[in-house]
Amino acid sequence: MRDIVRDVVADVAVDELPLVDGLFRFDDATVVRRLSGRGRRREPLGFGWGEVMVLVTPVVWLTVDQAARRAADVIVEGSAQRTTAVLRRVFRRRPAPVAVPPLTREQLAQVREQVLEAAGERGMSERRAKEIADAVVARLVLAEASDPPQEPDTQADGGAPGRG
């Protein structure tokens, strides 16, 4: 997910790359919490909340995170996620970075609409919102094309030549 966010920001708002790179030192849950304003005790990024509202980075990061989590919820059973979260807390391990699974056309359309909505809520022009939404969807599609899903049994043995 982080690569997707960085690539999109580099494409549509290169001046925000220092912000994205600075956020990389935090785990995904912390970044989402800080960018969304949840659990805020003080200024989340060292400057006023008003400045965050006009940035591309929160729109991209929060939307891609939400899409990844929604897609993962469909794939993974809720009870397994709860068990993992409890074990992580018990052993105080940092959560694994959020991975974006392959998305269907419908899911990609939904991500695009969410980016448009989030950008509009932050006062971005319709043209700018469409530019960002198109960049997010394009990057998600490219991620799927460059990282095709593998069968679980072929990952362990490197893939068996020929089936049958």
Secondary structure as a PSIPRED ss2 file (coil, helix, strand):
# PSIPRED VFORMAT (PSIPRED V4.0)

   1 M C   1.000  0.000  0.000
   2 R H   0.000  1.000  0.000
   3 D H   0.000  1.000  0.000
   4 I H   0.000  1.000  0.000
   5 V H   0.000  1.000  0.000
   6 R H   0.000  1.000  0.000
   7 D H   0.000  1.000  0.000
   8 V H   0.000  1.000  0.000
   9 V H   0.000  1.000  0.000
  10 A H   0.000  1.000  0.000
  11 D H   0.000  1.000  0.000
  12 V H   0.000  1.000  0.000
  13 A C   1.000  0.000  0.000
  14 V H   0.000  1.000  0.000
  15 D H   0.000  1.000  0.000
  16 E H   0.000  1.000  0.000
  17 L H   0.000  1.000  0.000
  18 P H   0.000  1.000  0.000
  19 L H   0.000  1.000  0.000
  20 V H   0.000  1.000  0.000
  21 D H   0.000  1.000  0.000
  22 G H   0.000  1.000  0.000
  23 L H   0.000  1.000  0.000
  24 F C   1.000  0.000  0.000
  25 R C   1.000  0.000  0.000
  26 F C   1.000  0.000  0.000
  27 D C   1.000  0.000  0.000
  28 D H   0.000  1.000  0.000
  29 A H   0.000  1.000  0.000
  30 T H   0.000  1.000  0.000
  31 V H   0.000  1.000  0.000
  32 V H   0.000  1.000  0.000
  33 R H   0.000  1.000  0.000
  34 R H   0.000  1.000  0.000
  35 L H   0.000  1.000  0.000
  36 S H   0.000  1.000  0.000
  37 G C   1.000  0.000  0.000
  38 R C   1.000  0.000  0.000
  39 G C   1.000  0.000  0.000
  40 R C   1.000  0.000  0.000
  41 R C   1.000  0.000  0.000
  42 R C   1.000  0.000  0.000
  43 E C   1.000  0.000  0.000
  44 P C   1.000  0.000  0.000
  45 L C   1.000  0.000  0.000
  46 G C   1.000  0.000  0.000
  47 F C   1.000  0.000  0.000
  48 G C   1.000  0.000  0.000
  49 W H   0.000  1.000  0.000
  50 G H   0.000  1.000  0.000
  51 E H   0.000  1.000  0.000
  52 V H   0.000  1.000  0.000
  53 M C   1.000  0.000  0.000
  54 V C   1.000  0.000  0.000
  55 L C   1.000  0.000  0.000
  56 V H   0.000  1.000  0.000
  57 T H   0.000  1.000  0.000
  58 P H   0.000  1.000  0.000
  59 V H   0.000  1.000  0.000
  60 V H   0.000  1.000  0.000
  61 W H   0.000  1.000  0.000
  62 L H   0.000  1.000  0.000
  63 T H   0.000  1.000  0.000
  64 V H   0.000  1.000  0.000
  65 D H   0.000  1.000  0.000
  66 Q H   0.000  1.000  0.000
  67 A H   0.000  1.000  0.000
  68 A H   0.000  1.000  0.000
  69 R H   0.000  1.000  0.000
  70 R H   0.000  1.000  0.000
  71 A H   0.000  1.000  0.000
  72 A H   0.000  1.000  0.000
  73 D H   0.000  1.000  0.000
  74 V H   0.000  1.000  0.000
  75 I H   0.000  1.000  0.000
  76 V C   1.000  0.000  0.000
  77 E C   1.000  0.000  0.000
  78 G H   0.000  1.000  0.000
  79 S H   0.000  1.000  0.000
  80 A H   0.000  1.000  0.000
  81 Q H   0.000  1.000  0.000
  82 R H   0.000  1.000  0.000
  83 T H   0.000  1.000  0.000
  84 T H   0.000  1.000  0.000
  85 A H   0.000  1.000  0.000
  86 V H   0.000  1.000  0.000
  87 L H   0.000  1.000  0.000
  88 R H   0.000  1.000  0.000
  89 R H   0.000  1.000  0.000
  90 V H   0.000  1.000  0.000
  91 F H   0.000  1.000  0.000
  92 R C   1.000  0.000  0.000
  93 R C   1.000  0.000  0.000
  94 R C   1.000  0.000  0.000
  95 P C   1.000  0.000  0.000
  96 A C   1.000  0.000  0.000
  97 P C   1.000  0.000  0.000
  98 V C   1.000  0.000  0.000
  99 A C   1.000  0.000  0.000
 100 V C   1.000  0.000  0.000
 101 P C   1.000  0.000  0.000
 102 P C   1.000  0.000  0.000
 103 L C   1.000  0.000  0.000
 104 T C   1.000  0.000  0.000
 105 R H   0.000  1.000  0.000
 106 E H   0.000  1.000  0.000
 107 Q H   0.000  1.000  0.000
 108 L H   0.000  1.000  0.000
 109 A H   0.000  1.000  0.000
 110 Q H   0.000  1.000  0.000
 111 V H   0.000  1.000  0.000
 112 R H   0.000  1.000  0.000
 113 E H   0.000  1.000  0.000
 114 Q H   0.000  1.000  0.000
 115 V H   0.000  1.000  0.000
 116 L H   0.000  1.000  0.000
 117 E H   0.000  1.000  0.000
 118 A H   0.000  1.000  0.000
 119 A H   0.000  1.000  0.000
 120 G H   0.000  1.000  0.000
 121 E H   0.000  1.000  0.000
 122 R C   1.000  0.000  0.000
 123 G C   1.000  0.000  0.000
 124 M C   1.000  0.000  0.000
 125 S C   1.000  0.000  0.000
 126 E H   0.000  1.000  0.000
 127 R H   0.000  1.000  0.000
 128 R H   0.000  1.000  0.000
 129 A H   0.000  1.000  0.000
 130 K H   0.000  1.000  0.000
 131 E H   0.000  1.000  0.000
 132 I H   0.000  1.000  0.000
 133 A H   0.000  1.000  0.000
 134 D H   0.000  1.000  0.000
 135 A H   0.000  1.000  0.000
 136 V H   0.000  1.000  0.000
 137 V H   0.000  1.000  0.000
 138 A H   0.000  1.000  0.000
 139 R H   0.000  1.000  0.000
 140 L H   0.000  1.000  0.000
 141 V H   0.000  1.000  0.000
 142 L H   0.000  1.000  0.000
 143 A H   0.000  1.000  0.000
 144 E H   0.000  1.000  0.000
 145 A H   0.000  1.000  0.000
 146 S H   0.000  1.000  0.000
 147 D C   1.000  0.000  0.000
 148 P C   1.000  0.000  0.000
 149 P C   1.000  0.000  0.000
 150 Q C   1.000  0.000  0.000
 151 E C   1.000  0.000  0.000
 152 P H   0.000  1.000  0.000
 153 D H   0.000  1.000  0.000
 154 T H   0.000  1.000  0.000
 155 Q H   0.000  1.000  0.000
 156 A H   0.000  1.000  0.000
 157 D H   0.000  1.000  0.000
 158 G C   1.000  0.000  0.000
 159 G C   1.000  0.000  0.000
 160 A C   1.000  0.000  0.000
 161 P C   1.000  0.000  0.000
 162 G C   1.000  0.000  0.000
 163 R C   1.000  0.000  0.000
 164 G C   1.000  0.000  0.000
